[in-house]
């Protein structure tokens, strides 16, 4: 039960846990802003020999991007997890620093336009959306009323890029509206997560308690197997018509993870792995773009002495990781621009690997892992089944996207071309990830209120 107005403020004043959480958040946000500003100043000194002229503006903008959502959380989500927002701010600040560093090298080598200022604008929009969700969405359970409408809109957005004639870097994942463009798949993963959470809450008993055992494994019954077959077909359609390997992997993997979380049945994971392998094998041998991605993954260094177009990016990325060593060459001292345009999207991780080394790469991956862990912790603390599954899905979507991007640029899996969350140049990804942060904050606030109402300490 939620309190309103002055009653809510009185309740918070009597409960020190809410104030303690927000004070911890404020301290961590201050540290995130300091780290981002230090990285910005250091990059300017390393590349031009002086502190960037826009340092004061960058510091002020970063401080505002931390302060505004913090004040919103104090007012509308006082019991929320104190780590979620600082982690998002630190990752966004790191992305701005990396793009500023890349702008310098890309401008010298290719005379390309700077992107850091544009990324800052999208960060402002994303933070504004985050605050708007906290203000407008008082209870995350309201989303459960609109799960079928959400899924219908998500499917329209998911399939829409296939009807646009232009390919971008071999894949159809953009919608063009005049001079504007955006990737609907970044928002679709959140919308589908909302639908899966609501659907599985309704049907979890049928999915978990029925089915026959085959070789010691309880397989789902045919009627209840229909949802996973539908999702499998949709993911294959995305892979065939849009040639978007990353979205297809995230879409299908997310559903399997949430199915397992809802039912605790390993048979769903087994079915998912078998169907994903079969679909990937068929599409990978038929669809030329996907086949080319797999071929470039299997033979990354052949492009260095052949005319195989586009596949030399992975080879250059591996050389970049190798030259970084343990501690890296230092910000501004490497050559990540040699990878070309991709250095600002999925291959931005190679900038970290080359200039900050293995240590810096591990720090970035640990930040992602911490953010996903806070999502799972929120799921454990949530009292309602819908909130639990929604938090699991949001954390899984983030982890899956980081895996397909990092795994691709490190040569573990084929390249997908997806943007690395918060770091890469992508307005759609940035806004969608701040939407995810807002939902996690809202769910964790609800869990914190329930804990406080039961009189349990943090």
LUMDRENZA-107233 format. One record per residue (C-alpha): x, y, z; residue number from 1. Coordinates in steps of 0.05 Angstrom, whole numbers, plus 5000, padded with zeros to 4 digits. Each point is the difference from the previous one (the first is absolute). Layout:
<sites>
     c1     c2     c3   seq
      X      Y      Z   NUM
...
</sites>
This chain:
<sites>
     c1     c2     c3   seq
   5000   5000   5000     1
   5028   5068   4980     2
   4994   5063   5042     3
   4986   5068   4969     4
   5023   5071   5012     5
   5021   5021   5070     6
   4984   4931   5029     7
   5053   4970   4955     8
   5052   5051   5022     9
   4984   4988   5073    10
   5008   4925   4990    11
   5068   5010   4967    12
   5022   5046   5057    13
   4983   4945   5050    14
   5037   4947   4960    15
   5075   5012   4998    16
   5012   4946   4949    17
   4971   5043   4943    18
   5045   5059   5017    19
   5060   4955   5008    20
   4990   4970   4931    21
   4995   5067   4967    22
   5061   5026   5037    23
   5040   4940   4976    24
   4975   5013   4930    25
   5021   5073   5004    26
   5070   4981   5022    27
   5008   4949   4944    28
   4973   5049   4949    29
   5051   5052   5021    30
   5055   4948   4990    31
   4972   4982   4931    32
   5001   5073   4979    33
   5071   5009   5025    34
   5025   4939   4962    35
   4966   5023   4936    36
   5028   5071   5006    37
   5070   4973   5014    38
   4996   4955   4939    39
   4977   5059   4956    40
   5057   5045   5025    41
   5052   4944   4993    42
   4979   4985   4929    43
   5008   5073   4980    44
   5069   5003   5032    45
   5021   4936   4965    46
   4975   5019   4931    47
   5010   5076   4996    48
   5045   5015   5059    49
   4948   5043   5036    50
   4935   4994   5038    51
   4942   5002   4950    52
   4968   5068   4991    53
   4931   4970   5014    54
   5021   4969   5066    55
   4957   5046   5043    56
   4939   4986   4956    57
   5013   4925   5002    58
   5009   5000   5076    59
   4936   5041   5009    60
   4960   4956   4953    61
   5024   4936   5033    62
   4984   5027   5069    63
   4930   5019   4977    64
   4989   4932   4969    65
   5016   4969   5068    66
   4963   5052   5043    67
   4933   5002   4964    68
   4984   4925   5003    69
   5027   4998   5071    70
   4951   5054   5022    71
   4945   4964   4963    72
   5018   4935   5036    73
   4999   5036   5067    74
   4930   5025   4986    75
   4967   4943   4962    76
   5043   4938   5014    77
   5032   5010   5069    78
   5007   4926   5015    79
   5033   4982   4934    80
   5066   4963   4994    81
   5057   5051   5010    82
   5047   4968   4950    83
   4958   4998   4936    84
   5002   5074   4983    85
   5075   5012   5016    86
   5019   4940   4956    87
   4959   5027   4942    88
   5030   5070   5008    89
   5071   4973   5003    90
   4990   4958   4938    91
   4969   5058   4962    92
   5057   5046   5022    93
   5051   4949   4978    94
   4966   4996   4932    95
   5003   5075   4992    96
   5075   5000   5017    97
   5014   4944   4950    98
   4961   5035   4944    99
   5036   5065   5013   100
   5066   4963   4995   101
   4978   4966   4935   102
   4975   5066   4971   103
   5070   5027   5003   104
   5031   4941   4962   105
   4942   4992   4950   106
   5002   5074   4985   107
   5075   4997   4984   108
   4997   4936   4960   109
   4932   5004   4965   110
   4978   5072   5010   111
   4935   4974   5029   112
   4952   5040   5043   113
   5005   4996   5076   114
   4949   4956   5035   115
   5012   5012   5075   116
   4955   5062   5000   117
   4944   4962   4966   118
   5008   4943   5050   119
   4994   5050   5057   120
   4935   5024   4970   121
   4972   4930   4998   122
   5024   4988   5071   123
   4959   5061   5022   124
   4940   4971   4964   125
   5010   4932   5032   126
   5007   5029   5070   127
   4938   5042   4987   128
   4961   4938   4980   129
   5026   4965   5063   130
   4974   5057   5044   131
   4934   5001   4962   132
   4989   4926   5012   133
   5015   5008   5075   134
   4949   5057   5004   135
   4945   4969   4957   136
   5006   4926   5018   137
   4983   4995   5074   138
   4994   4924   4999   139
   5035   4954   4950   140
   4942   4951   5005   141
   4958   5047   4957   142
   5040   4976   4940   143
   4970   4931   5009   144
   4932   5026   4977   145
   5028   5016   4930   146
   5043   4940   4985   147
   4964   4979   4935   148
   4998   5072   4975   149
   5074   5005   5016   150
   5015   4936   4962   151
   4960   5023   4939   152
   5038   5066   4997   153
   5066   4964   5011   154
   4987   4952   4942   155
   4983   5058   4953   156
   5064   5036   5020   157
   5041   4936   4995   158
   4978   4985   4928   159
   4997   5073   4976   160
   5074   5006   4978   161
   4989   4943   4950   162
   4954   5046   4959   163
   5052   5055   4993   164
   5043   4993   4937   165
   5067   5023   5028   166
   5050   4953   5033   167
   5048   5030   5050   168
   5065   4960   5006   169
   4965   4938   4973   170
   4942   4998   5049   171
   4929   5028   5001   172
   4991   5026   5070   173
   4985   5074   4989   174
   4935   5038   4987   175
   5008   5065   4961   176
   4953   5059   5011   177
   5027   5056   4957   178
   5069   5019   5026   179
   4988   4961   5065   180
   5014   4927   5011   181
   4995   4953   5059   182
   5007   4926   5016   183
   4933   4973   5024   184
   5033   4935   5023   185
   5032   5037   5059   186
   4930   5017   5026   187
   4969   4934   4979   188
   5044   4961   5049   189
   4970   5039   5059   190
   4929   4995   4973   191
   5007   4925   4988   192
   5027   4992   5070   193
   4937   5032   5028   194
   4957   4953   4958   195
   5039   4938   5019   196
   4996   5018   5074   197
   4924   5009   4997   198
   4989   4938   4957   199
   5042   4955   5043   200
   4967   5023   5064   201
   4933   4977   4971   202
   5025   4933   4971   203
   5058   4981   5045   204
   4963   4942   5034   205
   4982   4967   4934   206
   5070   5009   4974   207
   5033   4974   5064   208
   4956   4941   5022   209
   4980   4964   4936   210
   5037   4958   4948   211
   5030   4931   4990   212
   5068   4974   5019   213
   5046   4978   4943   214
   5068   4972   5020   215
   4993   5030   5069   216
   4983   5069   4974   217
   4929   5027   5008   218
   4983   5031   4933   219
   4945   5053   4995   220
   4934   4977   4970   221
   4982   5017   4929   222
   4947   5052   5017   223
   5047   5037   5047   224
   5058   4994   4950   225
   4963   5048   4953   226
   5028   5064   5031   227
   5072   4979   4993   228
   4987   4977   4929   229
   4968   5068   4984   230
   5059   5038   5028   231
   5049   4954   4963   232
   4965   5013   4934   233
   4999   5075   5012   234
   5074   5001   5017   235
   5015   4962   4935   236
   4957   5049   4960   237
   5040   5058   5029   238
   5064   4963   4982   239
   4978   4985   4929   240
   4965   5064   4979   241
   5039   5051   5040   242
   5067   4963   5006   243
   5004   5024   5072   244
   5037   4945   5036   245
   5007   5039   5065   246
   4926   5016   5010   247
   4981   4928   4982   248
   5048   4971   5052   249
   4977   5049   5054   250
   4926   4990   4984   251
   5002   4924   5004   252
   5051   4996   5057   253
   4958   5047   5042   254
   4938   4957   4994   255
   5037   4937   5019   256
   5032   5033   5061   257
   4932   5026   5024   258
   4968   4933   4987   259
   5051   4966   5045   260
   4992   5054   5053   261
   4925   4990   5000   262
   4998   4924   4998   263
   5068   4976   5026   264
   4998   4946   4947   265
   5064   4983   4965   266
   4961   4969   4943   267
   4982   5071   4975   268
   5074   5018   4997   269
   5015   4935   4964   270
   4945   5012   4949   271
   5023   5071   4991   272
   5073   4981   4987   273
   4980   4946   4951   274
   4953   5046   4961   275
   5050   5057   5000   276
   5055   4955   4974   277
   4955   4971   4945   278
   4975   5068   4978   279
   5070   5031   5000   280
   5027   4942   4959   281
   4946   5005   4947   282
   5000   5076   4994   283
   5076   5004   5004   284
   5007   4954   4940   285
   4947   5035   4958   286
   4999   5075   5015   287
   5062   5033   4968   288
   5010   5055   5051   289
   4995   4954   5060   290
   5044   4949   4964   291
   5051   5055   4988   292
   5000   5018   5074   293
   5013   4927   5019   294
   5055   4994   4947   295
   5034   5063   5025   296
   4996   4973   5071   297
   5031   4933   4981   298
   5056   5031   4958   299
   5012   5071   5027   300
   5072   5008   4975   301
   4988   4978   4928   302
   4973   5070   4984   303
   5069   5030   5012   304
   5027   4966   4938   305
   4936   4993   4958   306
   4944   5042   4972   307
   4947   4975   5048   308
   4962   5064   5015   309
   4984   5022   5070   310
   5029   4940   5036   311
   5066   5033   5018   312
   4967   5037   5058   313
   5004   4940   5046   314
   5073   4989   4983   315
   5017   5072   5016   316
   4959   4996   5065   317
   5039   4939   5022   318
   5066   5035   4985   319
   4974   5060   5040   320
   4984   4957   5061   321
   5068   4967   4994   322
   5038   5066   4996   323
   4964   5025   5063   324
   5030   4948   5045   325
   4982   5004   5074   326
   4998   5075   5012   327
   4992   5027   4929   328
   5036   5054   4961   329
   4963   5056   5035   330
   4940   5041   4978   331
   5016   5036   4935   332
   5063   4959   4987   333
   4972   4943   4959   334
   4971   4994   4929   335
   4929   4976   5008   336
   4979   5041   4939   337
   5033   4948   4955   338
   4938   4957   5007   339
   4959   5053   4964   340
   4928   5020   5013   341
   4987   4939   5044   342
   5047   5028   5053   343
   4943   5043   5024   344
   4948   4944   5005   345
   5013   4928   5021   346
   5076   5007   4992   347
   5004   5057   5050   348
   5020   4945   5050   349
   5065   4992   4961   350
   5016   5073   5018   351
   4995   4980   5073   352
   5042   4937   4988   353
   5055   5036   4962   354
   5007   5063   5042   355
   4978   4976   5069   356
   5022   4928   4992   357
   4973   4937   5031   358
   4991   5037   5066   359
   4956   5053   4969   360
   4960   4949   4960   361
   4987   4960   5063   362
   4977   5063   5037   363
   4950   5016   4945   364
   4974   4928   4999   365
   4995   4999   5076   366
   4958   5064   4997   367
   4952   4965   4953   368
   5000   4938   5044   369
   4984   5043   5061   370
   4942   5034   4965   371
   4972   4932   4979   372
   5012   4973   5070   373
   4960   5058   5030   374
   4944   4982   4953   375
   5001   4928   5024   376
   5004   5024   5072   377
   4939   5043   4987   378
   4964   4938   4973   379
   5016   4962   5064   380
   4974   5057   5043   381
   4937   5013   4960   382
   4936   4974   5032   383
   4957   4992   4938   384
   5012   4947   4946   385
   4994   5050   4943   386
   5053   5045   5031   387
   5046   4941   5012   388
   4997   4976   4928   389
   5004   5071   4971   390
   5063   5015   5040   391
   5031   4933   4978   392
   4983   5015   4928   393
   5029   5070   5001   394
   5065   4975   5032   395
   5003   4942   4950   396
   4989   5047   4941   397
   5058   5043   5022   398
   5046   4941   5013   399
   4982   4967   4933   400
   5014   5064   4961   401
   5067   5009   5034   402
   5017   4928   4987   403
   4983   5001   4925   404
   5039   5065   4991   405
   5061   4983   5042   406
   5000   4928   4976   407
   4998   5024   4927   408
   5058   5050   5005   409
   5042   4950   5040   410
   4989   4944   4949   411
   4959   4955   5045   412
   4938   5003   4956   413
   4984   5031   4932   414
   4994   5075   4997   415
   4930   5028   5009   416
   5008   5075   4990   417
   4959   5017   5062   418
   5019   5062   5041   419
   5035   4990   5066   420
   4951   5026   5052   421
   5014   5071   5026   422
   5069   5003   4967   423
   4989   4997   4925   424
   4975   5055   4954   425
   4926   4984   4995   426
   4943   5045   5022   427
   4949   4944   4997   428
   5041   4953   5043   429
   5015   5055   5050   430
   4928   5022   5010   431
   4975   4928   5003   432
   5052   4982   5053   433
   4980   5060   5043   434
   4929   4975   4994   435
   5024   4933   5027   436
   5034   5037   5058   437
   4936   5036   5017   438
   4960   4935   5003   439
   5052   4967   5045   440
   5000   5060   5046   441
   4924   4997   5004   442
   4998   4926   5015   443
   5055   5005   5053   444
   4963   5058   5032   445
   4938   4957   5005   446
   5041   4944   5032   447
   5032   5049   5049   448
   4932   5027   5021   449
   4975   4929   5013   450
   5062   4985   5041   451
   4991   5064   5040   452
   4926   4984   5012   453
   5019   4932   5029   454
   5050   5034   5046   455
   5060   4963   4971   456
   5068   5035   4998   457
   5039   5009   4935   458
</sites>
